[in-house]
Every structure is written in structure tokens, then in C-alpha cells.
């Protein structure tokens, strides 16, 4: 509590000391057994927080000894003064002051400001914070001397979002923060879902590929050094990119206090049990309740202490996790030695994800593409998928850093990857873990928590899930700081703040659409394959009807931020902004219901496109021009298979086909006077007629749902020297609940030298 009076931005990271999943190529065996223990000798008496680091075999008493697990055995007793505990008991109320205690229960403790957090409630009869009703704090009430309300960030290692379901019987204080403040169902961590990358993402608002901490362990080929949680190298500033919140605060004149950053460890809130127990027992173990209760107890002590110091209506508190936890076991391990013979030529970072590099950087025979090819689809039950890093799903943002190895293995949830089988370790029957993290960040088990409480946060409010890159901007807003450049979207979390500080301004639109007219006569010369062209006039008439934009443009029309001549085309299931110059849409907007039946189209339907009477033929592309060049591929911004009309046809067409087949069967039965051959002929004609009518219906539906002004999509051309090019629409907005609304924004050419472009996942 003393820290609060000295800083405005305070951050506490409650994390683990070790990573059971291993940190280097040879460490897979480390999570099959316990880590070795180094025996050290010495005492911290009269040595607390000394400035000189003692060398082994002497133990240490400096402020980093906890980081390296080298503290003397009496470090807590002498330096942290934990012997007396951190709470009062009935026996301690009114005690004589004992300077060997970390906090006090003496009559003078309030005047001296060093009471234990439950002193007022236990010794003076005040109501504990937990037993009070939820209070809406509309304005901050801070003691004199505070320029602005402080911010306390608490990060709990391995707090899986589903742990919140254990409720008030296990975590009553955390549950009260959730119900009385602002919360999200979950917060999405960044990939990889490991501690170091995500704590630093929270602190900077940057993707791991941007701030440089791409894993709990990593190798930098530039200065040929290794980073891991046990070595001193992690304290070297050259690893840490970006600008964390405490540096932003200091640069702008705001005091900041952190606990031994960049080392993610805290003394005052020393709770590593949750992640440790999650690794050891798995996320579904009931024994996790004890670890959750310990963390909740610390939160309760914090809230009682704030109330005791009259800061509970002043301080803004953010409680988050760094990642979730998934079931895992040694028995579910893939070994690269089962897939390749030259495992000695590579270095693998093993565990819940795999990163591969050549053991010898100068090995001219090492071919990353060949390694990926040799690891791809080798077994029907293969539990990992290899990628060149540039081909990883773009949503992971995990490629643009030289510390990320060229080959990446995405591992299936609950599984691990290792280089080879460690027979000696397995024979002892030891595993050492039942849970792990690091998997794909879209997996539910990797999601973590977000709770906001205090005068700046809304009262009893639930917000949609979000990514942890957004927290940096929120903390800056709470402290009145200008954020450093980051990957978050400033203002995207205004919905959780009582009074948003920053309102994003939209740039002025450069090009406005022209009105779409009707072409009096148009020749159907697209060269596309459509067997039935009946009812064209009826279908064209539908284009003249006024379409309600509320369904397919619920967020309004996309703004075009470059000079372009285009007009709006309304269709039955979508809206397009059609470009004359490109002869294809700049964007297509549509709304898809939450439950979508993606019925595939036949090849004939996928090639059937009719001209749009609103688009002059000079601005329409033709199928024949695409077929002329075999290296051109095309697709549609609006997938016709999600069309309501298409689904109605599929459902209704099947019913009609059954009725017609039954009618044909009845007719064949009545023709008893005819020969068997005649009956078969008549039955065949009836069935062919039903198929023909179904084909006609499909053509009609296709005409309503297909892009009306030519092929929506574009061209890709591959040359001998220029690699593979593809016309790629860029996603601009995506909201999942209660509908999935997609804006396909300005297309642009994209190329990857010497390979093919992979679509975004």
C-alpha cells in the first residue's frame, strides 16, 4: 500500500517462475521431470537488497534473486518480513509494534500508515469490502495530494477465462469485481499464448512480432544470443522493443512503479500457484480451487487495504490474465524423428508449438521449404501442421521478425511436439505436467480474463471480447497520456469507460459514388456457361426495386479513401461498390446469419454469370477473357452459397424433386398395360424432366445471387521471375455477434517472391 502513495501507474505481475513446457531444443526432457535444484548456502541477515550479486555457491539477497531462484533460504524472513503474515488476527489486535513484521496491528499503525489490510475490519469493526453492496462510483474521490486517480494493473499467470465459472464460492472478491465493474466474457491473448510475449504486449500494445519478445525463449541471429526465463540475457534492453506504459508515463511526467520489470515477477503479490497447478494438474482439476482462493485472498487484501486508506473510490484497477490453459500430457507428443531422419541437423523449440532452424546457420544443404514439404500430411492422424512463417494465418501476426524461425509448427490442442523420443525419461514413468498453453489464440481454452473496476469504468457493464493489444491505449487514457505508436485501435474500448477521453476522428471521404443508371440494351456476351436464360427480364426488374441498406450496410457505406469512379449496386443479398476502371467491385458488404449452411455449388453454377443491366458492357468482364489465360483464377467477394435464395432453392428443390419422383413412380404403376421397357422409358423421362426443372431453378437463383456486373474477384498472374500475384480484397471490419458482418475493402495486389500467396485465415 505504501507504493500507491508514491506512484500513479502501478503494475503488479503475478506470474510463475518457470515454464514446464521447456524453453530450448534440449529442454523437452525438462518437462518430463522436475527442474534440478541448485543448493546454495548463506543468510540474508544484514544483507537485504544488497547491490553486489553474490556468486555461487553463495546465495543472494539482491532484488533479483527471486528471478534466478538464488535467494538465501531466509530472504523472505529477513527482507520481505513474511514471518508475521500480512493480516491481523484477534490476538494481534492492539499488539506492541514489532519492526520484524511486514505490517502491523498496533494502535499507532493507522497514523504510521503501515496497518495490515484487515486491521479496520477485524480490530475496529468496519465492514470488509467484500460484504458491502456494489457501489456505483460516478466520480473519483482521492485524498489530497493525488493529481489523478492511480491505475493498478494486476496480471495473473495462466488465468483461463472459464475459471470464472467457479463463482463466488471459490473467488468471491474477483467475482465482485466482475459483477460490480466492467468485464468481458474473455480477452484474447496474442500468439504464441505464452507469458513473456503477452505481458509485454499488454504493456506496449504491440504484437510480439513488433515488440520482439516472440517467445519465452528465442534466439537472435543478429547478435547471436539466446533469451530464456533463467538466463541473465533477458535483462538486456536490446531484446525489448516498443515503449511500455511505464516508460510512456515517465516520459510525460507521470510517476510509474513496476515490480522488477522486465522480469515478470512480483514480491508483494507472490502467487505462482495458479499457472503451476494448471501445468501440473490440468485446467479441470478441482485442486486448482486452492490456488484460485489464494489469488482471490490477495485481491481481497488489496481491496480492504484501499478502503482502509480511503482509496477504494480513487484507484482504477485492471485485472487480466496473460493466457489460458489446456489439457496436455506427455503421452500426446509428436516426435519429429518419426517424420524425418536428419533431426540432428535442426534445432527445435519444442512444446505446444514448434519453431525450427538449422543447427548450423551456414549449412548450404538446409532447405526450409523442403523440410516443410517433408513434414506436410505424412500421416492421417498427424497432430501438427508445418508452415513457412510467411504462410502462417495472417491473423496470428507472427512472421515479421528475424527472431521467429523460418519454419513454424502449429500444434493441435492438447498435443506437444519434440525432436526425438527421450526413452530414458519415459521409462521412469514421469511426465510432470497435465496442462499447457501456447496454442492457437483462437482456441477457447487459451482465452483469459479482463475485469475493470474503479471510477473510470462503467458500473455493472459487460462488453464484447477483445484482444489484449487494446489495453495499452486504455491505460494511457486512464493516466492522461498520449500513447506511443502501437497495434491497437485507439478508442475501440471506449465502451468500457464512463467518460471516454479519446474520440477517434474519421478521415474525410475522397471519392463519393455516382448514381447507377440502367443500360437500355445490353448484349449477353460474357461467354459464360448458363444453360437456361429464361425470366431474364423478370430478374432484371428486381434490380429496379429499392433495397433496404439496414441489413447489408448496418455500419453505413464504406468510405473510399482514394480517387476512384464507382457506383453502388444493390443486390438481393449484398451491396457492392463497383469500379468502372477495374471492372469489378471495390468492396462488397453483406450480413450472414450466425448459423450458415454452406451448401457447395456445382461446377456449372460456379461458371454461370449474367450481365448487369446497370453496368455498361465496356465495364463488364467476360468469362471468355478469363478462360483465354490459364494462369488467371477468379473468385467472388460474395459467396453465393450463403445466399438465402440459394438455401431456399436447395431446400425447396429437394422437396419438389421428391414430389415429382413420387408422382412419376405413381404414373409408372398405373401404366400396367404397357411393357416393362416402356415403363422404364417413361420413368426415365420423368426423372430427366425433374432434373431439368431443378437446373432451371438453379439458373434463376444464380442470376439473383451472382455478382451482377461481371466477375467479382480478380486476376492472378504468375510469371517466371515475378512470383505469384493475386488480386486480394482486404478485410476492413468484422463483427461476430449476433451476426457476422463483413466488409471487403479496397483490393490490392499482393505478392510473395518465389511462392504463392496464402489467403488470410
Steps between C-alpha positions, in 0.01 A plus 500: 500500500795731556569476128167663415597826664813520288379418149213561265544202269560188702526155348527166671563180310409180679678239296684173517869451542549222248347367181432129520472471123868553440688789354764363266573218264636268765251592771209277402627250754477779753126486501505124526663539840554766760749780452830447682548681829822687570602484865625838626631604840494822700265742677335834419542638849634856460523445122149587382492650150874529480633650178768236443397167350646210696654229285417128547517305719402802711130588498379847406297770672479760223173603342539254211568184699138388465535523125789255496380280789826580683365670814621391838251284685430780750449772236124513562547510876761775514431704188131454427416450867237239431528329839218705652275457200310773319179502704391571854357234726293554814810429703700764312246783537660768719836322499825669585670613182748244369731636233565150374144484366411611149176661622367590842191474717611747767296804601739734323499318164235727342703809585814340363322361193623142536197308630419156369222514244231355728585714804193725480257217430634255759623728777265800462181336373485653151313310227744319265490607136364163389194524724398841369243535224615601153558873494483708185796739511400787273792726589839422644556590864872516568683627808688826472828478315373289210520677166306223324350163598766227510480191280584156633552225244491146637591216268445143615695233318298224335155633596278318254174685432286201597643509853256784564218243488616365837320800644478673834555186706859483371585856388254734678716815476576454131134422438401826668744695283342332197138562596546854634734632233561441130591162361528306175407132458864451410804684370697354212878476550750526218668204336698325632289481813801513731577725797784724383352590159160583647612693807707721276216531250275623781769748602568634148190435289723331241488158339788272605645526150508878552643526853742212450412269790381220274516225762603404851821389336649620172817544301610822336716426195606864481698507822513120534354480850231295673216632715332282762332538836801383702788682337629851564469582132130575544597808703684649202303792360584405141230232503214727602353714221214746506410733784338344808244696699738592784747657255215687334398626844850609602562676168183702554569588861288237677654289775493129430577203721560149375624193676835399356405541136592372242515190719132398543512434874350673803583475865194657657260275308703184492254251351630255248270217603229542236722451196716246681198296604348542154813348347530227759136396541323627189237774467207285615647384829301591810832550678531825306239642735762542772726701268206712388405564863855617574487750214153613603624549856772734373240696300289525815799629697562760232139622503485511882829687507375753244184553702701536820710771334187663349620419149226255398309779323817642349702219345421337165577128502552276198518125559609291203666171416777439251358181347281200575578133556429179307519133589825338391708193582827340401312212338362745243834594347607501136869432434666641190720192488188313386475729197858580402838332533730801530374640831860562609527773235229716656426684822140475616334719761260229626173495689152621410641657183814429306760730347775352285830645382819347364748389764776637279395836350756454222366161392441548126307173478235617745182578306208628708250443220613140464468445876144635496414284200640191672293569812172577323214246509722202571257315726120486510507570875772767493454749785697795368513703182826646367522849350757729358448793732380730220221251429366494856145636534528877479278542806787367714730791409793269550749527215657844476793459738840340448471328840212290367647190340429439133307179572206496739297203619140569604423227751154361562352585838590258780810384308873574508783483252854382577808419295549139605380240746663532841489133592698529822259755640186319391615172655483659843131565443532869578319771310479798730211685337133463408439842347671750274447810288652658193242368254303693238357810666153444354455182707256549789736351757765763418267791579557689823322761712445875508343686794495876546392667825515857622367849432606497134322174416132454437282347769377140455589493131581211269692573180580275202827305497810681374872446446756597761681738261221749582586536870799728453283776353248460782770538766630809322149648500461429873829678572451787258791391280553516127559140385815408314444337158344157550292231332181574691214715376476804725141550608386145425437436872322828573196290585655390830584854619252720681636811328714417197803724465577443134246514219640370171441729205417351165693632198301677234388285210695561180262349242123488521296257291320602182136402449453171316288518187336241275642402165220486243649209309778266589633198320562187701848444365675398820572157359384328818330162520132540584269234363179687576451874441124519558343771712793735445267796479330400824835474675616831355180660627600406855808718464268802466348436841613711796713295737520575873864567594444433870561129452813498287642840600425515874814706562441730207668508162877439491695816421735491202820678601657531154390651170274263314184508292248249627129450565285297739335178383228355723434128479261270679762383751782752486609849394803581285701809420579437132804658334494600134877500474544155651182348356445334835384602848719704732306355792207273574300516822258237628365353821513128570280344764677333789402151384601460137461184293779520243350281227756459222418606145534280198772576246237609247356756741838639594555596135157653440498881503260732320560867412369776725269743320637782719858451377602598145648210308830689470539471879400133531750218497430180312555134574664455162777744591574299813500169317745631242777517758545176694704681767206720599280393790192676633261492791208695644504750785148387589483119533177400321468188713406714803213663311158461656360446152749223434420329829126531433555339162701216648229433756202556270661334199560180691142493621367562149730236356368246748141589413569472127681170542207365703257622233706334229504177697121511540459567129720207413299271725171595331634413154451127555408441136835624379805283479777505762731672255243769427453554872871543552517747212214707639656496847831614357334786316324612815821500700686688227220755495528551875875550472449748216252703705739499797776625269274782381432603859871504578567724201232742618631506855853544374399802297368665817796417719798514266699821458299701254771710343748238395722274700556625857851413585794543279796374322819338601791474265813303560814559303834325499678773695229695679354231724126460545264796505141498613236765525428507872211678673600632842265447792398822668242417760368185659248473781404150613201540729210472446580491128815474298531816298783524254634794309731404218697817456732635234667221302870519441766294329699273729810299420735264673823451309561146388179354641126540514293733711295331768154647570437641843356254750 
